[in-house]
Amino acid sequence: MPKRVGDGGGVVDPGLDDLFYALSDPTRRRVVERLGQGPATTSDLARPFDMALPSFTQHLGVLERCGLVTSEKKGRVRTYRLAPQSLERVDTWLAAQRALWTRRLDQLDSLLYDLKEQQT
């Protein structure tokens, strides 16, 4: 998982760092997208990727440790499922950032409008 750098004074959610780290890799994002269609076995998930199975299972481990997926083993078959509640944490954070920047840009727009009005 990534190293944690000092926060900028905001609310710290260390699990969110792990989620963004997991989603930063295109292979893992494709796995999440695939699991959005329903559960799949390790073999089914690995099939489209040109990599050794041990390397691929490391990606699955990252996704499972951060809570994006869960797995269940029956006999020799491991099946993975998406855990959408983790994606809700990402969505909540993104919504807060969107609201913050919308407010800041509205304030800037208002300031620029006032400055323009003062010049005319």
Accessible surface in RSA format (square Angstrom, percent):
REM  Atomic radii and reference values for relative SASA: ProtOr
REM  Chains: A
REM  Algorithm: Lee & Richards
REM  Probe-radius: 1.40
REM  Slices: 20
REM RES _ NUM      All-atoms   Total-Side   Main-Chain    Non-polar    All polar
REM                ABS   REL    ABS   REL    ABS   REL    ABS   REL    ABS   REL
RES MET A   1   100.44  52.0  37.60  24.9  62.83 149.6  38.57  32.8  61.87  82.0
RES PRO A   2    45.70  33.3  31.08  28.3  14.62  53.2  40.52  33.5   5.18  32.2
RES LYS A   3   191.44  93.4 164.50 100.9  26.94  64.1 115.06 103.6  76.39  81.4
RES ARG A   4   111.36  46.8  77.05  39.3  34.30  81.7  52.29  71.5  59.07  35.8
RES VAL A   5   136.21  89.6 110.93 100.4  25.29  60.9 116.24 101.0  19.97  54.2
RES GLY A   6    71.45  88.1   0.00   N/A  71.45  88.1  43.38 119.0  28.06  62.9
RES ASP A   7    89.89  63.0  55.18  54.9  34.71  82.1  23.17  54.5  66.72  66.5
RES GLY A   8    88.92 109.7   0.00   N/A  88.92 109.7  44.50 122.1  44.42  99.5
RES GLY A   9    70.89  87.4   0.00   N/A  70.89  87.4  36.42  99.9  34.48  77.2
RES GLY A  10    52.88  65.2   0.00   N/A  52.88  65.2  40.71 111.7  12.17  27.3
RES VAL A  11   155.03 102.0 120.92 109.5  34.11  82.2 126.40 109.8  28.63  77.6
RES VAL A  12    82.23  54.1  55.37  50.1  26.86  64.7  58.37  50.7  23.86  64.7
RES ASP A  13    52.93  37.1  43.92  43.7   9.01  21.3  20.04  47.2  32.89  32.8
RES PRO A  14    69.14  50.4  69.06  63.0   0.08   0.3  69.14  57.1   0.00   0.0
RES GLY A  15    22.97  28.3   0.00   N/A  22.97  28.3  18.70  51.3   4.27   9.6
RES LEU A  16    14.70   8.2  14.70  10.5   0.00   0.0  14.70  10.3   0.00   0.0
RES ASP A  17    60.69  42.5  55.87  55.6   4.82  11.4  11.31  26.6  49.38  49.2
RES ASP A  18    26.60  18.6  26.60  26.5   0.00   0.0   0.94   2.2  25.66  25.6
RES LEU A  19     0.00   0.0   0.00   0.0   0.00   0.0   0.00   0.0   0.00   0.0
RES PHE A  20    73.58  36.8  69.76  43.2   3.83  10.0  70.16  42.5   3.42   9.8
RES TYR A  21    78.64  36.7  72.30  41.1   6.34  16.5  39.35  29.6  39.28  48.4
RES ALA A  22     0.00   0.0   0.00   0.0   0.00   0.0   0.00   0.0   0.00   0.0
RES LEU A  23    31.13  17.3  28.21  20.2   2.92   7.3  28.49  20.0   2.64   7.1
RES SER A  24    72.93  61.6  45.01  60.1  27.92  64.3  42.38  90.2  30.55  42.8
RES ASP A  25    33.91  23.7  31.39  31.2   2.52   6.0   4.76  11.2  29.14  29.1
RES PRO A  26    78.95  57.5  78.04  71.1   0.92   3.3  78.61  64.9   0.34   2.1
RES THR A  27    20.33  14.5  19.14  19.4   1.19   2.8   0.79   1.1  19.53  29.5
RES ARG A  28    17.75   7.5  17.75   9.1   0.00   0.0   0.00   0.0  17.75  10.8
RES ARG A  29    98.82  41.5  97.85  49.9   0.97   2.3  35.33  48.3  63.49  38.5
RES ARG A  30   120.39  50.5 116.18  59.2   4.21  10.0  40.48  55.3  79.91  48.4
RES VAL A  31     0.98   0.6   0.28   0.3   0.70   1.7   0.98   0.9   0.00   0.0
RES VAL A  32    15.09   9.9  14.28  12.9   0.81   2.0  14.28  12.4   0.81   2.2
RES GLU A  33   120.65  69.3 106.33  80.4  14.32  34.1  50.50  97.7  70.15  57.3
RES ARG A  34    82.73  34.7  80.08  40.8   2.65   6.3  38.74  52.9  43.99  26.7
RES LEU A  35     4.96   2.8   0.00   0.0   4.96  12.5   0.00   0.0   4.96  13.3
RES GLY A  36    54.15  66.8   0.00   N/A  54.15  66.8  19.94  54.7  34.21  76.6
RES GLN A  37   149.48  83.6 107.48  78.5  42.00 100.0  44.95  95.7 104.53  79.3
RES GLY A  38    21.95  27.1   0.00   N/A  21.95  27.1  21.72  59.6   0.23   0.5
RES PRO A  39    72.52  52.9  55.52  50.6  17.00  61.8  55.69  46.0  16.83 104.6
RES ALA A  40     5.05   4.6   0.00   0.0   5.05  11.5   5.05   7.1   0.00   0.0
RES THR A  41    36.01  25.6  36.00  36.5   0.01   0.0  32.65  43.9   3.37   5.1
RES THR A  42    20.61  14.7  20.25  20.5   0.36   0.9  18.05  24.2   2.56   3.9
RES SER A  43    65.52  55.4  59.22  79.0   6.31  14.5  26.92  57.3  38.60  54.1
RES ASP A  44    59.00  41.3  50.17  49.9   8.82  20.9   9.53  22.4  49.47  49.3
RES LEU A  45     2.57   1.4   0.66   0.5   1.92   4.8   1.49   1.0   1.09   2.9
RES ALA A  46    15.51  14.3  11.63  18.0   3.88   8.8  11.67  16.4   3.85  10.2
RES ARG A  47   168.70  70.8 139.17  70.9  29.53  70.3  75.19 102.8  93.51  56.7
RES PRO A  48    85.31  62.2  48.99  44.7  36.32 132.0  61.87  51.1  23.45 145.7
RES PHE A  49    27.58  13.8  13.03   8.1  14.55  37.9  16.31   9.9  11.27  32.3
RES ASP A  50   155.72 109.1 120.64 120.1  35.09  83.0  43.54 102.5 112.18 111.9
RES MET A  51    70.82  36.7  38.65  25.6  32.18  76.6  49.21  41.8  21.61  28.6
RES ALA A  52    65.27  60.0  46.01  71.0  19.26  43.8  57.82  81.4   7.45  19.7
RES LEU A  53    89.09  49.6  82.45  59.0   6.64  16.7  83.32  58.5   5.77  15.5
RES PRO A  54    94.18  68.6  88.52  80.7   5.66  20.6  92.80  76.6   1.38   8.6
RES SER A  55    51.19  43.3  48.30  64.5   2.90   6.7  17.02  36.2  34.17  47.9
RES PHE A  56     0.39   0.2   0.39   0.2   0.00   0.0   0.39   0.2   0.00   0.0
RES THR A  57    51.93  36.9  44.61  45.2   7.33  17.5  31.48  42.3  20.45  30.9
RES GLN A  58   131.91  73.8 124.16  90.7   7.75  18.4  42.88  91.3  89.02  67.5
RES HIS A  59    31.35  17.1  30.58  21.3   0.77   2.0  14.95  15.4  16.40  19.1
RES LEU A  60     0.16   0.1   0.16   0.1   0.00   0.0   0.16   0.1   0.00   0.0
RES GLY A  61    18.22  22.5   0.00   N/A  18.22  22.5  17.81  48.9   0.41   0.9
RES VAL A  62    15.73  10.3  15.73  14.2   0.00   0.0  15.73  13.7   0.00   0.0
RES LEU A  63     0.00   0.0   0.00   0.0   0.00   0.0   0.00   0.0   0.00   0.0
RES GLU A  64    65.44  37.6  55.49  42.0   9.94  23.7  22.49  43.5  42.95  35.1
RES ARG A  65   165.24  69.4 127.81  65.2  37.43  89.1  73.22 100.1  92.02  55.8
RES CYS A  66    13.24  10.0   0.00   0.0  13.24  31.1   5.52  14.0   7.72   8.3
RES GLY A  67    26.64  32.8   0.00   N/A  26.64  32.8  24.55  67.4   2.09   4.7
RES LEU A  68     0.00   0.0   0.00   0.0   0.00   0.0   0.00   0.0   0.00   0.0
RES VAL A  69     0.68   0.4   0.00   0.0   0.68   1.6   0.00   0.0   0.68   1.8
RES THR A  70    69.48  49.4  68.68  69.6   0.80   1.9  56.69  76.2  12.79  19.3
RES SER A  71    27.08  22.9   0.30   0.4  26.79  61.7   2.34   5.0  24.74  34.7
RES GLU A  72    82.81  47.5  78.17  59.1   4.64  11.1  34.26  66.3  48.55  39.6
RES LYS A  73   122.85  59.9  93.60  57.4  29.25  69.6  37.66  33.9  85.20  90.8
RES LYS A  74   146.91  71.7 135.30  83.0  11.61  27.7  86.13  77.5  60.78  64.7
RES GLY A  75    68.59  84.6   0.00   N/A  68.59  84.6  43.12 118.3  25.47  57.0
RES ARG A  76   231.77  97.3 201.03 102.5  30.74  73.2  78.92 107.9 152.85  92.6
RES VAL A  77    78.59  51.7  75.13  68.0   3.47   8.4  77.91  67.7   0.68   1.8
RES ARG A  78    85.76  36.0  81.89  41.7   3.87   9.2  17.05  23.3  68.70  41.6
RES THR A  79    31.04  22.1  31.01  31.4   0.04   0.1  15.52  20.8  15.53  23.5
RES TYR A  80    12.30   5.7  12.30   7.0   0.00   0.0   0.00   0.0  12.30  15.2
RES ARG A  81   103.53  43.5 102.99  52.5   0.53   1.3  41.63  56.9  61.90  37.5
RES LEU A  82    41.04  22.9  24.42  17.5  16.61  41.8  24.42  17.2  16.61  44.7
RES ALA A  83     5.54   5.1   2.69   4.2   2.85   6.5   5.54   7.8   0.00   0.0
RES PRO A  84    74.00  53.9  73.58  67.1   0.42   1.5  73.58  60.7   0.42   2.6
RES GLN A  85   110.83  62.0 107.43  78.5   3.40   8.1  54.91 116.9  55.91  42.4
RES SER A  86     7.86   6.6   7.81  10.4   0.05   0.1   0.05   0.1   7.81  10.9
RES LEU A  87    54.90  30.6  51.75  37.0   3.15   7.9  51.96  36.5   2.94   7.9
RES GLU A  88   110.61  63.5 108.31  81.9   2.30   5.5  42.99  83.1  67.62  55.2
RES ARG A  89    94.33  39.6  86.88  44.3   7.45  17.7  50.79  69.4  43.54  26.4
RES VAL A  90    12.72   8.4  12.72  11.5   0.00   0.0  12.72  11.1   0.00   0.0
RES ASP A  91    87.43  61.2  86.08  85.7   1.35   3.2  18.71  44.0  68.72  68.5
RES THR A  92    94.71  67.4  88.87  90.1   5.84  13.9  68.04  91.4  26.67  40.3
RES TRP A  93   102.65  41.2  99.15  48.0   3.50   8.2  84.45  45.0  18.20  29.5
RES LEU A  94    69.85  38.9  67.87  48.6   1.98   5.0  67.87  47.7   1.98   5.3
RES ALA A  95    44.52  40.9  39.70  61.3   4.82  11.0  40.22  56.6   4.30  11.4
RES ALA A  96    57.03  52.4  43.51  67.1  13.52  30.8  51.64  72.7   5.39  14.3
RES GLN A  97    56.07  31.4  55.62  40.6   0.46   1.1  14.41  30.7  41.67  31.6
RES ARG A  98   143.30  60.2 134.61  68.6   8.69  20.7  71.56  97.8  71.74  43.5
RES ALA A  99    61.03  56.1  49.62  76.6  11.41  26.0  57.15  80.5   3.88  10.3
RES LEU A 100    44.19  24.6  42.80  30.6   1.38   3.5  43.19  30.3   1.00   2.7
RES TRP A 101   128.77  51.7 128.77  62.3   0.00   0.0 113.88  60.7  14.89  24.2
RES THR A 102    71.72  51.0  69.05  70.0   2.67   6.4  52.63  70.7  19.09  28.9
RES ARG A 103   129.06  54.2 125.04  63.7   4.02   9.6  59.43  81.2  69.62  42.2
RES ARG A 104   107.13  45.0 102.01  52.0   5.12  12.2  27.33  37.4  79.80  48.4
RES LEU A 105   105.34  58.7 100.89  72.2   4.46  11.2 101.12  71.0   4.23  11.4
RES ASP A 106    87.43  61.2  81.63  81.2   5.80  13.7  26.42  62.2  61.00  60.8
RES GLN A 107   108.50  60.7  99.80  72.9   8.70  20.7  43.41  92.4  65.08  49.4
RES LEU A 108    85.37  47.5  81.76  58.5   3.60   9.1  84.89  59.6   0.47   1.3
RES ASP A 109    96.77  67.8  94.54  94.1   2.23   5.3  16.69  39.3  80.07  79.9
RES SER A 110    60.90  51.5  53.86  71.9   7.04  16.2  31.52  67.1  29.38  41.2
RES LEU A 111    96.12  53.5  92.93  66.5   3.19   8.0  95.83  67.3   0.29   0.8
RES LEU A 112    96.58  53.8  92.53  66.2   4.05  10.2  92.96  65.3   3.61   9.7
RES TYR A 113   135.48  63.3 130.24  74.1   5.25  13.7  97.37  73.2  38.11  47.0
RES ASP A 114    69.51  48.7  67.91  67.6   1.61   3.8  15.73  37.0  53.78  53.6
RES LEU A 115    79.91  44.5  79.56  56.9   0.34   0.9  79.56  55.9   0.34   0.9
RES LYS A 116   135.92  66.3 132.97  81.6   2.95   7.0  78.04  70.2  57.89  61.7
RES GLU A 117    91.44  52.5  79.99  60.5  11.45  27.3  21.89  42.3  69.55  56.8
RES GLN A 118   140.07  78.3 105.12  76.8  34.95  83.2  46.23  98.4  93.84  71.2
RES GLN A 119   155.10  86.7 116.77  85.3  38.33  91.3  41.33  88.0 113.77  86.3
RES THR A 120   132.78  94.4  70.78  71.8  62.00 147.8  91.31 122.7  41.46  62.7
END  Absolute sums over single chains surface
CHAIN  1 A     8572.7       6975.0       1597.7       4852.3       3720.4
END  Absolute sums over all chains
TOTAL          8572.7       6975.0       1597.7       4852.3       3720.4
